[in-house]
Amino acid sequence: MDDHTNVLELNLGLGSNLGGLHVGQSPRQRCPAPFLLKTYDLLEEGEAENSTKIVSWNAEGTAFVVWSPAEFSELTLPRYFKHNNFSSFIRQLNTYGFKKTSSKIWEFKHEKFKRGCRQMLGEITRKKCEPSVFPAYLKSCSEENATSSTEDKNEQQLMEENKNLKKERLELQMQIDECKALEIKLLACLSQFMDTHQNKVRKLC
């Protein structure tokens, strides 16, 4: 009888060490990803600091809107993340299942990401490649990550080239304007020379 009682106490003791987890609840659900916490914090702190012109929750609090991507990249991202790349931020949102709700504004939504519902962040999981016994599949995932990195570099190169092209275009436009001004001056001089020459011919006649 005593042994049976000890076994029951041992079982109850083990049960109490589970940290009060409910059936079906996992430790991961209670530990939100740092990216999600930082994104949630920048929205909450943005409202407190009245910087909602840059980024804010929507009216219902069911999604958030980046109103000014340029200012968001320059001012907000570096405060919470180790970069100022808006494209990288969007890719992170995609990996956690966020959806862009409109083609006209940068509004992002996730059913578990809502204003005043910080406790739900732990239920948002990151999308990952499913484990597989086939090396080819694992290689495919690796190549996909490499492609993403290459796309980042290509995007940066294109932006830099676009910036250089704009600069060259401005310089060429300035040269064209100078040439036009010079052309006008030359035509004026030529006209004056022709008038002077015709007057001399008339005097000789």
HELIX and SHEET records of a PDB file:
HELIX    1   1 ASP A    2  SER A   16  1                                  15    
HELIX    2   2 PRO A   27  ARG A   30  5                                   4    
HELIX    3   3 PRO A   34  ALA A   48  1                                  15    
HELIX    4   4 PRO A   69  GLU A   71  1                                   3    
HELIX    5   5 PHE A   72  THR A   76  3                                   5    
HELIX    6   6 LEU A   77  TYR A   80  1                                   4    
HELIX    7   7 PHE A   86  THR A   95  1                                  10    
HELIX    8   8 ARG A  118  GLU A  123  5                                   6    
HELIX    9   9 PRO A  135  LEU A  204  1                                  70    
SHEET    1   A 4 VAL A  55  TRP A  57  0                                        
SHEET    2   A 4 ALA A  63  VAL A  66 -1                                        
SHEET    3   A 4 TRP A 106  LYS A 109 -1                                        
SHEET    4   A 4 LYS A  99  LYS A 100 -1                                        
END                                                                             
